[in-house]
Amino acid sequence: MDSRARRRASAVRYVGSDRAATTRRASTPRRRSVRPQFAVALAFMACVLVLAFLGEVPAWTVGGYAALSGVAFLTYRADKAAARQGARRTPESTLHGIDLLGGWPGGLVARHVLRHKTTKQPFRTVFWVTVVANCAALAAFVVVG
């Protein structure tokens, strides 16, 4: 019974587990795997670097993608902090705009490192549309330019 004389569960165990194993699992912090996101972001940045080295894109393109990725990461982090505090949020259109302009590698990493905007399906769909649009624009620049 609790303090207000209501029934409450105590010494609850999952079927097929012992208490020590349950306690150990609960106290062990879960590792978050961000390797695939880092791999995609780094592979893209490596491609842009190679394109710049080959003279297919201006050298500042590499710096532009890196800077916008940093801005995206910081913007996602600020939005996550605002969400936790109940403060004014960053509009999704702003996040998508930064991603579309070239910050998507930083946004991709931030979403998974910060666990932010990873379950909201409409946001995820638009995010990947911005990634494809940005990559298509870069490819068109390389082919036409």
Secondary structure as GFF3:
##gff-version 3
##sequence-region A 1 145
A	DSSP	alpha_helix	19	27	.	.	.	ID=ss1
A	DSSP	alpha_helix	35	53	.	.	.	ID=ss2
A	DSSP	alpha_helix	60	85	.	.	.	ID=ss3
A	DSSP	alpha_helix	92	98	.	.	.	ID=ss4
A	DSSP	pi_helix	99	103	.	.	.	ID=ss5
A	DSSP	alpha_helix	104	113	.	.	.	ID=ss6
A	DSSP	alpha_helix	121	144	.	.	.	ID=ss7
###
